[in-house]
Amino acid sequence: NRKRAGVVEKLAHQAESWMHHRVAAHSGGGATLELGAGTLNHLQYEDPGVAYDIVEPFVELFSANPLQQRIRRIYSRLAEIPLEPTYSRIISIAVLEHMTELPYELARSALLLETGGVFQAGIPSEGGALWWLGWRCTTGLGYWLRNHLDYGVVMRHEHVNSANEIIALLRHLFAEMRVVRFPLPGQHFSLYAYIEARSPNRQICRQLLSQSPETRR
């Protein structure tokens, strides 16, 4: 759907752009790390003068994109980044709902933030009524028209974290957090949510990270 070839894909992109604009409102200043940069579809919204690193294991998604020239460092895994305060912003757009090791990834992200840094995320309102109806009538419809298959099967495998689970976990890891929803407040009346979290509890993050699968190995 990133190519926006059809009407339903364009509608989905227009709604999704709200998350990009929200996150990019803080563009500028210190170094930024984007989790799950994918096709680099967010980079166009960011200040070109910012030191910009990404985590993205699928190089094929961005290898032909000229925006790649703006990236300072590319990591395939978050664990490759030395665990010390490095970034003034860590951002993600439509990524957290896919992460199968979300608690550990968020704890590590929090520890990579400088003092005064901010964690920003745009996520779908997974688990809400309007979100369910929205993807059924846009990406789900487009998928069925192309393939005559139920996109709901894909969604159940892809979206392993609900919006409420993501928000609850971030509230546990950060002392300050705010959530803005689009187009209306409330889980069941929104398509997307923007999360802004500050002041990580580093002790809790370290404790959680010590229990991560990688640490145990």
Secondary structure, DSSP 8 states (H G I E B T S, - for coil): -TT--SHHHHHHHHHHHHHHHHHHTT-SSS-EEEES-TTTTTGGGS-TTS-EEEE-S-GGGTTT-GGGGG-SEEESSGGGS-SS--EEEEEEES-GGG-TTHHHHHHHHHHTEEEEEEEEEEEE-TTSHHHHHHHHHTHHHHHHHHHSS-HHHHHHHH--S-HHHHHHHHHHHEEEEEEEEEESSSGGGEEEEEEEEEEE-HHHHHHHHHTSHHHH-
